[in-house]
Amino acid sequence: MTTSAISRAAGTGQTADTATGATPRSGRARSGHAARIEGLDGLRALAIVGVLVYHLNASWLPGGFLGVDVFFVVSGFLITTLLVREHHRTGSIALSQFWVRRARRLLPALVLCVVTSVLIARAVSQDLLVDIGRQIVGALTFSTNWTEITAGTSYFDQTAPQLFMNFWSLAVEEQFYLLWPLVTLALLTVSSRVRVGVAVAVGLGSSLLMALLFTPGTDATRVYYGTDTHVMGLMAGAALAFAWASPRLALWVAPSRWGRLGSYAVPLALVVLLAEMAFLDEESTLTFRGGIVLASLATAVLVMGVIERRPDGVTGVQRAMRHPVAGWVGARSYSIYLWHWPVILLVALDNPSAPGTTSHLLTRTWCVLVTLALADLSFRFVETPFRSLGFRGVATSLRGRVSGLTRRTKQVVGAAVATLAVVTAIIVLTAPDQSETARMLAANEAAADAMATHSPVATAATQGTPAAGSGTTASGTGAAAATNASFTMPAGPDIDAYGDSIMVGSLQALRYYFPGIRIDAKSNRRWSDGLAEVSARGDGNRRAVILAFGTNAGVDEDRVKQVLDVLGPDRMVVLVNIMGPFARVDTDNATLELVVRGRANVVVADWADAIRAHPEQVQSDRIHPTIKGAHLFSKTVRQAMADLSQRNTGKPVVLKELPIP
């Protein structure tokens, strides 16, 4: 009886037996010796590198999150292959043993990561522990995706970064491991074509559901997290496994049999996948209406290319996927995936840095080194023992080691374990249900609502006259000032401000620098909301307007132009650019610069450049300003307004330096 060692995917990693009685083909054991499906570790390495780079800095690889879909395809292929081979060998599938193997493969390393991360997070920042109890329940029950969907949290826009946000994909895979063996048992009673057809149909249905439920311009967490909307990769891998196990269909999954196309299919699939990682982003409609599906299909073709044994030797893609470095990373991909996100959050809070700086590059390099070190230790001392010995074997080994200790040492070890458990429980039970950022935004938003309702409209007598205590003075008086009255430096009663949560977070500082300013700001607003609010106020808009949108859903060029057209050329307008952990930051800011060209009454306040020099003035979510950051935001806006005034009047504006109260 031949055996084949199945390579490890995220959630896979044990030996499977090849089918007996099946016609040998490329990629399978042709003798009684163990055969390894070479190259799949390389695909896992490609997947984890994509995800890691994306989470380190989304602008470096905007579509790196597609690495998760690469994992899904590989896992779907390996798990289905494992089940089919066991059924061919024994005539059945030992479901309980299958699920136990999954548990010992996944749970020990996950529990270690959870406990360690919680303890360190408590020492770094309470904000990282918001709703940590729910996160832990989701992690340990592999239901993270649905618990977070139910809670209404967002993968793409967070005021409280989740310590175990990345566990959503592990939940999807584990749900697949739970249900798919039952489906496979039923499918093994029908023909191979029907098996493949069912897997393809489920994948197609999931793809269509994602496309239908996705609404452009809104948060996509539901369609991204949902098991029902995100199993196309798992099904692509399963369909491939069913075809590969069938003597009749096996030729269809051998690229060398596709004629001339077969020579280019696998390299082309790699190019397509890498291009998608480089150019797609998490807010693109194309991502959810075809992009993820295309990435899954490209990965399926790569799997075909990796598992095929060609008569003309090893291909370039196979050689790359079998490289020792790729093998090392791929073998540890599960642990890397577990640790990388908590490490990134903890390091980012302990050593704040702004994208585009040397400090940012160094801290991100440190994140990689720490992640790889933890992953290697976890792989060697947790994953491998549990995978090879099982729960009982590890327990027996630990008992043997403990029995050799002195009584005093046993007491110390027992006390340490008990203390660790109690401390972890206390941390979880006393964790906050809202971050400091969220509390501040809620309070400021209420204040902004009250201000928008009760603030008086600026009168002609106040326009062009700095308010007492505003810290601004406009040069030029008499006839010269009157000639350019609409572009003299405005005071607070001359200014309307519209914005999203960044402006909400800067509410008090804006009132300090511009007493009498009228602010209309709410969290989660987009440029479309800004257009609606500015249009609704119409001629009631004051002579100077500050606009700060784009944190949510990016900069909509058409909407920005429409807002500026509504305000007209006679009002002073300041557009505040954006900064945050988004892949689109540079593109969005470039769009704003493009829009203001040719508009003499509009200027961009470079918030991105200002905060880049002071990364410590951003909250734990890496988006919203701290108290000092809010003052920096307001100063940046004030300076932009002064520059706009000087540009149009030719008179320099002297700004007083106001102390932070």
Number of C-alpha atoms within 10 A of each C-alpha: 11 17 22 22 18 22 22 22 27 27 23 22 22 17 15 22 24 28 24 16 9 11 13 15 16 15 20 22 20 15 11 10 11 16 18 17 17 19 25 27 27 26 27 31 26 21 25 28 20 24 24 23 19 25 23 24 20 23 22 16 24 25 28 30 24 27 26 22 23 31 29 32 29 32 27 29 25 27 26 24 26 25 24 25 22 19 20 18 19 12 10 14 20 13 14 9 10 16 15 13 20 19 17 21 26 23 19 17 22 21 14 14 19 19 16 15 19 21 16 14 21 16 9 15 15 16 26 27 26 22 21 22 18 14 23 21 13 20 24 16 13 21 22 26 26 18 17 20 17 10 10 11 18 19 21 15 19 13 23 23 20 22 25 22 18 22 22 23 24 23 23 23 20 20 15 19 20 14 10 19 21 12 13 19 16 11 17 17 10 10 12 20 14 14 22 20 15 17 23 19 16 18 25 18 17 23 23 18 17 26 18 13 14 20 13 13 15 12 20 21 18 23 22 22 21 19 21 18 23 26 26 31 30 31 29 29 33 31 28 29 27 26 22 25 23 15 13 12 16 17 16 14 20 22 22 22 13 14 9 10 12 15 14 13 19 26 18 16 20 17 13 17 25 20 14 21 23 17 14 21 25 23 21 15 17 14 19 27 18 15 20 27 24 18 26 29 22 25 29 27 23 27 23 23 25 27 20 21 18 15 8 7 8 12 17 11 16 22 14 16 24 19 13 13 14 20 21 15 23 28 23 26 27 27 26 27 23 24 27 24 23 27 21 22 23 21 18 22 19 14 13 19 26 24 21 12 12 11 15 20 16 12 20 22 13 15 24 19 13 18 23 20 14 19 25 20 14 23 20 12 11 21 25 16 18 23 21 15 14 18 17 10 14 16 13 13 13 11 11 11 10 14 10 10 12 10 11 9 12 14 12 12 14 12 12 12 12 12 12 15 13 12 13 16 14 11 19 20 12 13 18 17 14 15 22 18 20 19 12 15 23 17 13 21 23 14 17 20 14 13 16 17 12 9 13 12 16 21 10 9 7 14 22 23 19 21 19 12 13 19 18 23 20 21 16 16 10 7 9 12 17 13 12 15 17 20 24 31 30 30 27 25 25 28 25 24 23 23 27 24 26 25 32 29 28 24 25 19 22 26 16 19 21 25 21 22 27 28 27 24 29 23 19 18 19 23 27 19 17 23 19 13 16 23 17 11 10 12 11 12 21 23 21 29 25 24 27 26 29 27 28 20 22 19 24 17 14 11 17 23 15 17 19 22 11 15 22 13 13 13 18 27 28 23 26 26 25 27 26 20 20 24 21 23 22 14 13 21 22 13 16 22 15 11 19 19 10 8 12 14 21 24 25 23 26 20 21 20 15 16 22 19 14 15 21 21 22 24 21 26 22 23 21 25 26 20 18 17 22 23 24 22 26 24 21 21 25 23 16 21 28 23 20 24 25 18 15 15 21 14 18 17 21 14 16 11 9 14 6 10 7
